Amino acid sequence: GFRIVRLIRVFRVVQTLLQGDFHWVDGPTFQGSVGIVIALNALFMGLETESVHNTLWWWVNQVFLIFFLFEIRVRMRRAGFR
């Protein structure tokens, strides 16, 4: 039930992203968001040095990795790479 609805939503978002013109990648909102995520990543890297053995950091790093992979993908799409 609920998982299928959520999966359909994800597919719709992905489909919209793949068919769009990605003009928003060059806009100030996306650029500002990327800057904020970069700053947060730097902050969390500093905090991570204080408690290296906390498993929470692995999950935090995965979230940043997913965001940066998304950023690379949409920038490549905007530049014309498929």
N, C-alpha and C positions, 0 to 999 in steps of 0.2 A: 503494500500500500504506500506508505509514506516514503520509503526508499525509492520506489519507482518514480514518484512525483519529483523527488529531489534530483534523481538522475536525468529525468526529462528536462528539468530546469537547467542543469549543467550543460546538456547537449544544446539547448537553445542559445545559451550564452556563448558557447564555443562556436556555434554556427554563425551567430551574429558577428563575432570577432573575426572569423575567417572570411566573411563576405564584405566587411566594411572597408572604407577607404583609408582608415587610420590617420586621418588628418589631425585627430586629437593628440597624437603622439608628439607633435611639434608645439602643442599649446602650452600655455603657462601652468595650467592645472596639473597636467601630467608631469611636466618638468619639475614643478615644485614638489609634487608627491615623491618623485624619485630622489630629489635632494633631501627630503625629510627622512626617507627610508635609509639613505646612505648615512646620514647623521646618526640615526638610531642604531644602525649596524655598528658604527664606530663606538658609540656609547656602550652597547652590549658587549663588544669585544673587550673594551676596557674593564667592564664588570666581570667578564668571564675570567680574566686573569686573576681575580681575587678568589674565586672558588672554582677551580678547574674541574674538579671531580663531580660536579653536580650534573646529573643526567638531563636536567631541564635545558641546558645549553645546547644539547644535540637537537632538540626540538626547535628551539629558537633559531638555530642556524639553518634548519631545514626550511623554515618559513621565509627567511631572507633569501635562501637559494631559489626557492620557487618564485619569489617576486622578481629576482634578478634574471632568471631564465625567461620569465614572462616579458620583462622589459626588453631583453635582447631579441626575443621572437617578434614582438610588435614593431620594434625599430627596423629589423630586417624586412619585415612585411611592408612597412612604409617605404623603405628604400627600393623595393621591387623584387627582393629575393623571395622565392617560394620554397 
